[in-house]
Amino acid sequence: MFSRRLGALALSLGLLTGLCSCERIFEDVGHVSLSREGESVRVAFCDALEVDTILVTTAHRGWSAGAFVETVYIAKGKVSFPEGFVLSTQEETDGLDVNLRLDPRLDEANEVSVLASDRDSAPLVSVAFSLPSGGLPTDGWLQLDGSITEEAC
């Protein structure tokens, strides 16, 4: 049951991300920021959260069929993140079991989306970041409004 729900969430996030290349059809939920360290997407959760599922996807435009969406990280497990917690898609996080971890093709990505949810509530974080021309920053943190700041939150 849970794996079907996880698959449905991944599919929904992927479809929404792919559609976002033209026009936003949903409101971003949650306060997070992104940065890059090597081939790892770093996600700073600016609010304290209790989650059981985290998905990270990338979208690549320019393919003949439109946007190509790739899920690069899926993890589950009941965890509490304190305000300002930073998750790295290439490192272990206590309390999370990683079901999928791929090296994202960040140099080719146009968008990165993050979904964090708790099965007992609506998604706590559901955001899609449009990447600047230089890609995901390695120095600083990309905010939802497109600005890059020194501090994550």
Rosetta constraint file for C-alpha pairs under 8 A:
AtomPair CA 1 CA 5 HARMONIC 6.36 0.50
AtomPair CA 2 CA 6 HARMONIC 6.06 0.50
AtomPair CA 3 CA 7 HARMONIC 6.06 0.50
AtomPair CA 4 CA 8 HARMONIC 6.12 0.50
AtomPair CA 5 CA 9 HARMONIC 6.13 0.50
AtomPair CA 6 CA 10 HARMONIC 6.17 0.50
AtomPair CA 6 CA 53 HARMONIC 7.70 0.50
AtomPair CA 7 CA 11 HARMONIC 6.08 0.50
AtomPair CA 8 CA 12 HARMONIC 5.98 0.50
AtomPair CA 9 CA 13 HARMONIC 6.01 0.50
AtomPair CA 10 CA 14 HARMONIC 6.01 0.50
AtomPair CA 10 CA 55 HARMONIC 6.93 0.50
AtomPair CA 10 CA 71 HARMONIC 7.38 0.50
AtomPair CA 11 CA 15 HARMONIC 6.08 0.50
AtomPair CA 12 CA 16 HARMONIC 6.07 0.50
AtomPair CA 13 CA 17 HARMONIC 5.96 0.50
AtomPair CA 13 CA 57 HARMONIC 7.94 0.50
AtomPair CA 13 CA 113 HARMONIC 7.79 0.50
AtomPair CA 13 CA 115 HARMONIC 7.42 0.50
AtomPair CA 14 CA 18 HARMONIC 6.10 0.50
AtomPair CA 14 CA 57 HARMONIC 7.02 0.50
AtomPair CA 14 CA 69 HARMONIC 5.84 0.50
AtomPair CA 14 CA 70 HARMONIC 7.45 0.50
AtomPair CA 14 CA 71 HARMONIC 7.46 0.50
AtomPair CA 15 CA 19 HARMONIC 6.17 0.50
AtomPair CA 15 CA 69 HARMONIC 7.90 0.50
AtomPair CA 16 CA 20 HARMONIC 6.08 0.50
AtomPair CA 16 CA 25 HARMONIC 7.48 0.50
AtomPair CA 16 CA 26 HARMONIC 7.95 0.50
AtomPair CA 17 CA 21 HARMONIC 7.13 0.50
AtomPair CA 17 CA 59 HARMONIC 6.83 0.50
AtomPair CA 17 CA 69 HARMONIC 7.25 0.50
AtomPair CA 17 CA 111 HARMONIC 7.80 0.50
AtomPair CA 17 CA 113 HARMONIC 6.88 0.50
AtomPair CA 17 CA 128 HARMONIC 6.79 0.50
AtomPair CA 18 CA 59 HARMONIC 6.61 0.50
AtomPair CA 18 CA 67 HARMONIC 5.40 0.50
AtomPair CA 18 CA 68 HARMONIC 6.96 0.50
AtomPair CA 18 CA 69 HARMONIC 6.29 0.50
AtomPair CA 19 CA 23 HARMONIC 6.84 0.50
AtomPair CA 19 CA 24 HARMONIC 7.42 0.50
AtomPair CA 19 CA 25 HARMONIC 7.63 0.50
AtomPair CA 19 CA 67 HARMONIC 7.94 0.50
AtomPair CA 20 CA 24 HARMONIC 4.89 0.50
AtomPair CA 20 CA 25 HARMONIC 6.76 0.50
AtomPair CA 21 CA 61 HARMONIC 7.69 0.50
AtomPair CA 21 CA 67 HARMONIC 7.20 0.50
AtomPair CA 27 CA 127 HARMONIC 7.85 0.50
AtomPair CA 28 CA 125 HARMONIC 7.69 0.50
AtomPair CA 28 CA 126 HARMONIC 5.70 0.50
AtomPair CA 28 CA 127 HARMONIC 4.66 0.50
AtomPair CA 28 CA 128 HARMONIC 6.97 0.50
AtomPair CA 29 CA 123 HARMONIC 7.80 0.50
AtomPair CA 29 CA 124 HARMONIC 6.71 0.50
AtomPair CA 29 CA 125 HARMONIC 5.09 0.50
AtomPair CA 29 CA 126 HARMONIC 4.98 0.50
AtomPair CA 29 CA 127 HARMONIC 6.00 0.50
AtomPair CA 30 CA 47 HARMONIC 7.75 0.50
AtomPair CA 30 CA 124 HARMONIC 6.20 0.50
AtomPair CA 30 CA 125 HARMONIC 4.50 0.50
AtomPair CA 30 CA 126 HARMONIC 6.56 0.50
AtomPair CA 30 CA 127 HARMONIC 7.16 0.50
AtomPair CA 31 CA 45 HARMONIC 6.53 0.50
AtomPair CA 31 CA 46 HARMONIC 5.52 0.50
AtomPair CA 31 CA 47 HARMONIC 6.54 0.50
AtomPair CA 31 CA 125 HARMONIC 7.35 0.50
AtomPair CA 32 CA 43 HARMONIC 6.64 0.50
AtomPair CA 32 CA 44 HARMONIC 5.34 0.50
AtomPair CA 32 CA 45 HARMONIC 4.72 0.50
AtomPair CA 32 CA 46 HARMONIC 5.45 0.50
AtomPair CA 32 CA 47 HARMONIC 7.88 0.50
AtomPair CA 32 CA 125 HARMONIC 7.90 0.50
AtomPair CA 32 CA 143 HARMONIC 7.34 0.50
AtomPair CA 32 CA 144 HARMONIC 7.75 0.50
AtomPair CA 32 CA 152 HARMONIC 7.98 0.50
AtomPair CA 32 CA 153 HARMONIC 7.47 0.50
AtomPair CA 33 CA 43 HARMONIC 5.90 0.50
AtomPair CA 33 CA 44 HARMONIC 5.23 0.50
AtomPair CA 33 CA 45 HARMONIC 7.03 0.50
AtomPair CA 33 CA 46 HARMONIC 7.70 0.50
AtomPair CA 33 CA 141 HARMONIC 5.94 0.50
AtomPair CA 33 CA 142 HARMONIC 5.49 0.50
AtomPair CA 33 CA 143 HARMONIC 5.00 0.50
AtomPair CA 33 CA 144 HARMONIC 6.90 0.50
AtomPair CA 33 CA 152 HARMONIC 6.00 0.50
AtomPair CA 33 CA 153 HARMONIC 7.18 0.50
AtomPair CA 34 CA 41 HARMONIC 6.92 0.50
AtomPair CA 34 CA 42 HARMONIC 5.55 0.50
AtomPair CA 34 CA 43 HARMONIC 4.87 0.50
AtomPair CA 34 CA 44 HARMONIC 6.30 0.50
AtomPair CA 34 CA 136 HARMONIC 7.39 0.50
AtomPair CA 34 CA 137 HARMONIC 7.92 0.50
AtomPair CA 34 CA 141 HARMONIC 5.36 0.50
AtomPair CA 34 CA 142 HARMONIC 5.07 0.50
AtomPair CA 34 CA 143 HARMONIC 6.91 0.50
AtomPair CA 34 CA 152 HARMONIC 7.69 0.50
AtomPair CA 35 CA 41 HARMONIC 6.14 0.50
AtomPair CA 35 CA 42 HARMONIC 5.11 0.50
AtomPair CA 35 CA 43 HARMONIC 6.84 0.50
AtomPair CA 35 CA 136 HARMONIC 5.84 0.50
AtomPair CA 35 CA 137 HARMONIC 5.27 0.50
AtomPair CA 35 CA 138 HARMONIC 5.77 0.50
AtomPair CA 35 CA 139 HARMONIC 7.50 0.50
AtomPair CA 35 CA 140 HARMONIC 6.60 0.50
AtomPair CA 35 CA 141 HARMONIC 5.01 0.50
AtomPair CA 35 CA 142 HARMONIC 6.18 0.50
AtomPair CA 36 CA 40 HARMONIC 5.75 0.50
AtomPair CA 36 CA 41 HARMONIC 4.97 0.50
AtomPair CA 36 CA 42 HARMONIC 5.70 0.50
AtomPair CA 36 CA 136 HARMONIC 5.83 0.50
AtomPair CA 36 CA 137 HARMONIC 5.75 0.50
AtomPair CA 36 CA 138 HARMONIC 4.78 0.50
AtomPair CA 37 CA 41 HARMONIC 6.65 0.50
AtomPair CA 37 CA 42 HARMONIC 7.00 0.50
AtomPair CA 37 CA 138 HARMONIC 5.93 0.50
AtomPair CA 39 CA 90 HARMONIC 7.67 0.50
AtomPair CA 39 CA 103 HARMONIC 6.12 0.50
AtomPair CA 39 CA 104 HARMONIC 6.51 0.50
AtomPair CA 39 CA 105 HARMONIC 7.82 0.50
AtomPair CA 39 CA 106 HARMONIC 7.16 0.50
AtomPair CA 40 CA 88 HARMONIC 6.12 0.50
AtomPair CA 40 CA 89 HARMONIC 5.40 0.50
AtomPair CA 40 CA 90 HARMONIC 5.34 0.50
AtomPair CA 40 CA 103 HARMONIC 7.38 0.50
AtomPair CA 40 CA 104 HARMONIC 7.53 0.50
AtomPair CA 41 CA 88 HARMONIC 5.88 0.50
AtomPair CA 41 CA 89 HARMONIC 5.56 0.50
AtomPair CA 41 CA 90 HARMONIC 7.67 0.50
AtomPair CA 42 CA 86 HARMONIC 6.44 0.50
AtomPair CA 42 CA 87 HARMONIC 5.61 0.50
AtomPair CA 42 CA 88 HARMONIC 4.49 0.50
AtomPair CA 42 CA 89 HARMONIC 6.52 0.50
AtomPair CA 43 CA 86 HARMONIC 5.44 0.50
AtomPair CA 43 CA 87 HARMONIC 5.13 0.50
AtomPair CA 43 CA 88 HARMONIC 6.44 0.50
AtomPair CA 44 CA 84 HARMONIC 5.91 0.50
AtomPair CA 44 CA 85 HARMONIC 5.62 0.50
AtomPair CA 44 CA 86 HARMONIC 4.25 0.50
AtomPair CA 44 CA 87 HARMONIC 6.39 0.50
AtomPair CA 44 CA 152 HARMONIC 6.21 0.50
AtomPair CA 44 CA 153 HARMONIC 7.37 0.50
AtomPair CA 45 CA 49 HARMONIC 7.96 0.50
AtomPair CA 45 CA 81 HARMONIC 7.58 0.50
AtomPair CA 45 CA 83 HARMONIC 6.47 0.50
AtomPair CA 45 CA 84 HARMONIC 5.28 0.50
AtomPair CA 45 CA 85 HARMONIC 5.34 0.50
AtomPair CA 45 CA 86 HARMONIC 6.27 0.50
AtomPair CA 45 CA 87 HARMONIC 7.90 0.50
AtomPair CA 45 CA 153 HARMONIC 7.92 0.50
AtomPair CA 46 CA 83 HARMONIC 5.15 0.50
AtomPair CA 46 CA 84 HARMONIC 4.50 0.50
AtomPair CA 46 CA 85 HARMONIC 6.97 0.50
AtomPair CA 46 CA 152 HARMONIC 7.59 0.50
AtomPair CA 46 CA 153 HARMONIC 5.37 0.50
AtomPair CA 47 CA 82 HARMONIC 7.08 0.50
AtomPair CA 47 CA 83 HARMONIC 4.54 0.50
AtomPair CA 47 CA 84 HARMONIC 6.54 0.50
AtomPair CA 48 CA 80 HARMONIC 7.31 0.50
AtomPair CA 48 CA 81 HARMONIC 5.43 0.50
AtomPair CA 48 CA 82 HARMONIC 4.48 0.50
AtomPair CA 48 CA 83 HARMONIC 4.20 0.50
AtomPair CA 48 CA 84 HARMONIC 7.44 0.50
AtomPair CA 48 CA 85 HARMONIC 7.97 0.50
AtomPair CA 49 CA 80 HARMONIC 5.64 0.50
AtomPair CA 49 CA 81 HARMONIC 5.16 0.50
AtomPair CA 49 CA 82 HARMONIC 6.70 0.50
AtomPair CA 49 CA 83 HARMONIC 7.59 0.50
AtomPair CA 49 CA 124 HARMONIC 7.66 0.50
AtomPair CA 50 CA 78 HARMONIC 7.02 0.50
AtomPair CA 50 CA 79 HARMONIC 5.60 0.50
AtomPair CA 50 CA 80 HARMONIC 4.27 0.50
AtomPair CA 50 CA 81 HARMONIC 6.23 0.50
AtomPair CA 50 CA 118 HARMONIC 6.91 0.50
AtomPair CA 51 CA 77 HARMONIC 7.48 0.50
AtomPair CA 51 CA 78 HARMONIC 5.77 0.50
AtomPair CA 51 CA 79 HARMONIC 5.57 0.50
AtomPair CA 51 CA 80 HARMONIC 6.47 0.50
AtomPair CA 51 CA 81 HARMONIC 7.88 0.50
AtomPair CA 51 CA 116 HARMONIC 6.32 0.50
AtomPair CA 51 CA 117 HARMONIC 5.31 0.50
AtomPair CA 51 CA 118 HARMONIC 4.66 0.50
AtomPair CA 51 CA 124 HARMONIC 7.86 0.50
AtomPair CA 52 CA 75 HARMONIC 7.98 0.50
AtomPair CA 52 CA 76 HARMONIC 5.11 0.50
AtomPair CA 52 CA 77 HARMONIC 4.67 0.50
AtomPair CA 52 CA 78 HARMONIC 4.40 0.50
AtomPair CA 52 CA 79 HARMONIC 6.34 0.50
AtomPair CA 52 CA 96 HARMONIC 8.00 0.50
AtomPair CA 52 CA 116 HARMONIC 7.58 0.50
AtomPair CA 52 CA 117 HARMONIC 6.11 0.50
AtomPair CA 52 CA 118 HARMONIC 4.97 0.50
AtomPair CA 52 CA 119 HARMONIC 6.83 0.50
AtomPair CA 53 CA 74 HARMONIC 7.29 0.50
AtomPair CA 53 CA 75 HARMONIC 5.71 0.50
AtomPair CA 53 CA 76 HARMONIC 4.37 0.50
AtomPair CA 53 CA 77 HARMONIC 6.56 0.50
AtomPair CA 53 CA 78 HARMONIC 7.88 0.50
AtomPair CA 53 CA 115 HARMONIC 7.88 0.50
AtomPair CA 53 CA 116 HARMONIC 5.64 0.50
AtomPair CA 53 CA 117 HARMONIC 5.34 0.50
AtomPair CA 53 CA 118 HARMONIC 6.44 0.50
AtomPair CA 53 CA 119 HARMONIC 8.00 0.50
AtomPair CA 54 CA 73 HARMONIC 7.59 0.50
AtomPair CA 54 CA 74 HARMONIC 5.68 0.50
AtomPair CA 54 CA 75 HARMONIC 5.28 0.50
AtomPair CA 54 CA 76 HARMONIC 6.42 0.50
AtomPair CA 54 CA 114 HARMONIC 7.31 0.50
AtomPair CA 54 CA 115 HARMONIC 5.63 0.50
AtomPair CA 54 CA 116 HARMONIC 4.45 0.50
AtomPair CA 54 CA 117 HARMONIC 6.63 0.50
AtomPair CA 55 CA 71 HARMONIC 7.23 0.50
AtomPair CA 55 CA 72 HARMONIC 7.73 0.50
AtomPair CA 55 CA 73 HARMONIC 5.50 0.50
AtomPair CA 55 CA 74 HARMONIC 4.64 0.50
AtomPair CA 55 CA 75 HARMONIC 6.75 0.50
AtomPair CA 55 CA 114 HARMONIC 5.76 0.50
AtomPair CA 55 CA 115 HARMONIC 5.12 0.50
AtomPair CA 55 CA 116 HARMONIC 6.53 0.50
AtomPair CA 56 CA 71 HARMONIC 6.01 0.50
AtomPair CA 56 CA 72 HARMONIC 5.78 0.50
AtomPair CA 56 CA 73 HARMONIC 5.05 0.50
AtomPair CA 56 CA 74 HARMONIC 6.74 0.50
AtomPair CA 56 CA 112 HARMONIC 7.07 0.50
AtomPair CA 56 CA 113 HARMONIC 5.65 0.50
AtomPair CA 56 CA 114 HARMONIC 4.68 0.50
AtomPair CA 56 CA 115 HARMONIC 6.56 0.50
AtomPair CA 57 CA 69 HARMONIC 6.74 0.50
AtomPair CA 57 CA 70 HARMONIC 5.45 0.50
AtomPair CA 57 CA 71 HARMONIC 4.18 0.50
AtomPair CA 57 CA 72 HARMONIC 5.43 0.50
AtomPair CA 57 CA 73 HARMONIC 7.00 0.50
AtomPair CA 57 CA 112 HARMONIC 5.68 0.50
AtomPair CA 57 CA 113 HARMONIC 5.18 0.50
AtomPair CA 57 CA 114 HARMONIC 6.65 0.50
AtomPair CA 58 CA 69 HARMONIC 5.72 0.50
AtomPair CA 58 CA 70 HARMONIC 5.30 0.50
AtomPair CA 58 CA 71 HARMONIC 6.46 0.50
AtomPair CA 58 CA 72 HARMONIC 7.08 0.50
AtomPair CA 58 CA 104 HARMONIC 7.28 0.50
AtomPair CA 58 CA 106 HARMONIC 7.77 0.50
AtomPair CA 58 CA 109 HARMONIC 6.02 0.50
AtomPair CA 58 CA 110 HARMONIC 7.42 0.50
AtomPair CA 58 CA 111 HARMONIC 5.57 0.50
AtomPair CA 58 CA 112 HARMONIC 4.50 0.50
AtomPair CA 58 CA 113 HARMONIC 6.34 0.50
AtomPair CA 59 CA 67 HARMONIC 6.22 0.50
AtomPair CA 59 CA 68 HARMONIC 5.53 0.50
AtomPair CA 59 CA 69 HARMONIC 4.39 0.50
AtomPair CA 59 CA 70 HARMONIC 6.34 0.50
AtomPair CA 59 CA 109 HARMONIC 5.59 0.50
AtomPair CA 59 CA 110 HARMONIC 5.77 0.50
AtomPair CA 59 CA 111 HARMONIC 5.02 0.50
AtomPair CA 59 CA 112 HARMONIC 6.42 0.50
AtomPair CA 60 CA 67 HARMONIC 5.44 0.50
AtomPair CA 60 CA 68 HARMONIC 5.07 0.50
AtomPair CA 60 CA 69 HARMONIC 6.42 0.50
AtomPair CA 60 CA 108 HARMONIC 6.28 0.50
AtomPair CA 60 CA 109 HARMONIC 4.76 0.50
AtomPair CA 60 CA 110 HARMONIC 5.37 0.50
AtomPair CA 60 CA 111 HARMONIC 7.03 0.50
AtomPair CA 61 CA 66 HARMONIC 5.97 0.50
AtomPair CA 61 CA 67 HARMONIC 4.44 0.50
AtomPair CA 61 CA 68 HARMONIC 6.38 0.50
AtomPair CA 61 CA 109 HARMONIC 7.61 0.50
AtomPair CA 61 CA 110 HARMONIC 6.58 0.50
AtomPair CA 62 CA 66 HARMONIC 6.13 0.50
AtomPair CA 62 CA 67 HARMONIC 6.69 0.50
AtomPair CA 63 CA 67 HARMONIC 6.24 0.50
AtomPair CA 63 CA 68 HARMONIC 6.69 0.50
AtomPair CA 71 CA 102 HARMONIC 7.97 0.50
AtomPair CA 72 CA 100 HARMONIC 6.81 0.50
AtomPair CA 72 CA 101 HARMONIC 5.58 0.50
AtomPair CA 72 CA 102 HARMONIC 4.81 0.50
AtomPair CA 72 CA 103 HARMONIC 6.80 0.50
AtomPair CA 72 CA 104 HARMONIC 5.87 0.50
AtomPair CA 73 CA 89 HARMONIC 6.37 0.50
AtomPair CA 73 CA 98 HARMONIC 7.52 0.50
AtomPair CA 73 CA 99 HARMONIC 7.61 0.50
AtomPair CA 73 CA 100 HARMONIC 5.19 0.50
AtomPair CA 73 CA 101 HARMONIC 4.65 0.50
AtomPair CA 73 CA 102 HARMONIC 6.49 0.50
AtomPair CA 74 CA 98 HARMONIC 5.95 0.50
AtomPair CA 74 CA 99 HARMONIC 5.42 0.50
AtomPair CA 74 CA 100 HARMONIC 4.97 0.50
AtomPair CA 74 CA 101 HARMONIC 6.75 0.50
AtomPair CA 75 CA 96 HARMONIC 5.87 0.50
AtomPair CA 75 CA 97 HARMONIC 5.40 0.50
AtomPair CA 75 CA 98 HARMONIC 4.17 0.50
AtomPair CA 75 CA 99 HARMONIC 5.47 0.50
AtomPair CA 75 CA 100 HARMONIC 6.99 0.50
AtomPair CA 76 CA 96 HARMONIC 5.31 0.50
AtomPair CA 76 CA 97 HARMONIC 5.37 0.50
AtomPair CA 76 CA 98 HARMONIC 6.53 0.50
AtomPair CA 76 CA 99 HARMONIC 7.44 0.50
AtomPair CA 77 CA 95 HARMONIC 5.70 0.50
AtomPair CA 77 CA 96 HARMONIC 4.63 0.50
AtomPair CA 77 CA 97 HARMONIC 6.05 0.50
AtomPair CA 78 CA 95 HARMONIC 6.53 0.50
AtomPair CA 78 CA 96 HARMONIC 7.19 0.50
AtomPair CA 79 CA 94 HARMONIC 8.00 0.50
AtomPair CA 79 CA 95 HARMONIC 5.68 0.50
AtomPair CA 79 CA 96 HARMONIC 7.03 0.50
AtomPair CA 81 CA 85 HARMONIC 5.85 0.50
AtomPair CA 84 CA 152 HARMONIC 7.45 0.50
AtomPair CA 84 CA 153 HARMONIC 6.48 0.50
AtomPair CA 87 CA 91 HARMONIC 7.84 0.50
AtomPair CA 87 CA 93 HARMONIC 7.18 0.50
AtomPair CA 88 CA 92 HARMONIC 7.74 0.50
AtomPair CA 89 CA 101 HARMONIC 7.08 0.50
AtomPair CA 90 CA 101 HARMONIC 7.30 0.50
AtomPair CA 92 CA 96 HARMONIC 7.62 0.50
AtomPair CA 105 CA 109 HARMONIC 6.40 0.50
AtomPair CA 106 CA 135 HARMONIC 7.24 0.50
AtomPair CA 106 CA 136 HARMONIC 7.29 0.50
AtomPair CA 107 CA 135 HARMONIC 6.55 0.50
AtomPair CA 109 CA 131 HARMONIC 7.51 0.50
AtomPair CA 109 CA 135 HARMONIC 7.49 0.50
AtomPair CA 110 CA 130 HARMONIC 6.07 0.50
AtomPair CA 110 CA 131 HARMONIC 5.32 0.50
AtomPair CA 110 CA 132 HARMONIC 7.90 0.50
AtomPair CA 110 CA 135 HARMONIC 7.61 0.50
AtomPair CA 111 CA 128 HARMONIC 6.65 0.50
AtomPair CA 111 CA 129 HARMONIC 5.40 0.50
AtomPair CA 111 CA 130 HARMONIC 4.61 0.50
AtomPair CA 111 CA 131 HARMONIC 5.40 0.50
AtomPair CA 112 CA 128 HARMONIC 5.83 0.50
AtomPair CA 112 CA 129 HARMONIC 5.26 0.50
AtomPair CA 112 CA 130 HARMONIC 6.85 0.50
AtomPair CA 112 CA 131 HARMONIC 7.30 0.50
AtomPair CA 113 CA 126 HARMONIC 7.43 0.50
AtomPair CA 113 CA 127 HARMONIC 5.53 0.50
AtomPair CA 113 CA 128 HARMONIC 4.16 0.50
AtomPair CA 113 CA 129 HARMONIC 6.03 0.50
AtomPair CA 114 CA 125 HARMONIC 6.96 0.50
AtomPair CA 114 CA 126 HARMONIC 5.78 0.50
AtomPair CA 114 CA 127 HARMONIC 5.44 0.50
AtomPair CA 114 CA 128 HARMONIC 6.57 0.50
AtomPair CA 115 CA 123 HARMONIC 7.00 0.50
AtomPair CA 115 CA 124 HARMONIC 7.70 0.50
AtomPair CA 115 CA 125 HARMONIC 5.26 0.50
AtomPair CA 115 CA 126 HARMONIC 4.51 0.50
AtomPair CA 115 CA 127 HARMONIC 6.66 0.50
AtomPair CA 116 CA 123 HARMONIC 6.08 0.50
AtomPair CA 116 CA 124 HARMONIC 5.76 0.50
AtomPair CA 116 CA 125 HARMONIC 4.88 0.50
AtomPair CA 116 CA 126 HARMONIC 6.63 0.50
AtomPair CA 117 CA 121 HARMONIC 7.24 0.50
AtomPair CA 117 CA 122 HARMONIC 6.70 0.50
AtomPair CA 117 CA 123 HARMONIC 4.37 0.50
AtomPair CA 117 CA 124 HARMONIC 5.22 0.50
AtomPair CA 117 CA 125 HARMONIC 6.66 0.50
AtomPair CA 118 CA 122 HARMONIC 7.08 0.50
AtomPair CA 118 CA 123 HARMONIC 6.71 0.50
AtomPair CA 118 CA 124 HARMONIC 7.25 0.50
AtomPair CA 127 CA 144 HARMONIC 7.96 0.50
AtomPair CA 128 CA 144 HARMONIC 7.76 0.50
AtomPair CA 129 CA 143 HARMONIC 7.90 0.50
AtomPair CA 129 CA 144 HARMONIC 5.91 0.50
AtomPair CA 129 CA 146 HARMONIC 7.71 0.50
AtomPair CA 130 CA 146 HARMONIC 7.26 0.50
AtomPair CA 131 CA 135 HARMONIC 5.40 0.50
AtomPair CA 131 CA 136 HARMONIC 6.05 0.50
AtomPair CA 131 CA 146 HARMONIC 7.59 0.50
AtomPair CA 132 CA 136 HARMONIC 7.03 0.50
AtomPair CA 132 CA 146 HARMONIC 7.20 0.50
AtomPair CA 136 CA 142 HARMONIC 7.13 0.50
AtomPair CA 137 CA 141 HARMONIC 6.47 0.50
AtomPair CA 137 CA 142 HARMONIC 6.71 0.50
AtomPair CA 137 CA 148 HARMONIC 7.71 0.50
AtomPair CA 139 CA 150 HARMONIC 7.51 0.50
AtomPair CA 140 CA 148 HARMONIC 5.92 0.50
AtomPair CA 140 CA 149 HARMONIC 5.31 0.50
AtomPair CA 140 CA 150 HARMONIC 4.61 0.50
AtomPair CA 140 CA 151 HARMONIC 6.82 0.50
AtomPair CA 140 CA 152 HARMONIC 7.42 0.50
AtomPair CA 141 CA 148 HARMONIC 5.20 0.50
AtomPair CA 141 CA 149 HARMONIC 5.19 0.50
AtomPair CA 141 CA 150 HARMONIC 6.22 0.50
AtomPair CA 141 CA 151 HARMONIC 6.63 0.50
AtomPair CA 141 CA 152 HARMONIC 5.40 0.50
AtomPair CA 142 CA 146 HARMONIC 6.24 0.50
AtomPair CA 142 CA 147 HARMONIC 5.92 0.50
AtomPair CA 142 CA 148 HARMONIC 4.59 0.50
AtomPair CA 142 CA 149 HARMONIC 6.68 0.50
AtomPair CA 142 CA 152 HARMONIC 7.99 0.50
AtomPair CA 143 CA 147 HARMONIC 5.40 0.50
AtomPair CA 143 CA 148 HARMONIC 6.07 0.50
AtomPair CA 143 CA 149 HARMONIC 7.35 0.50
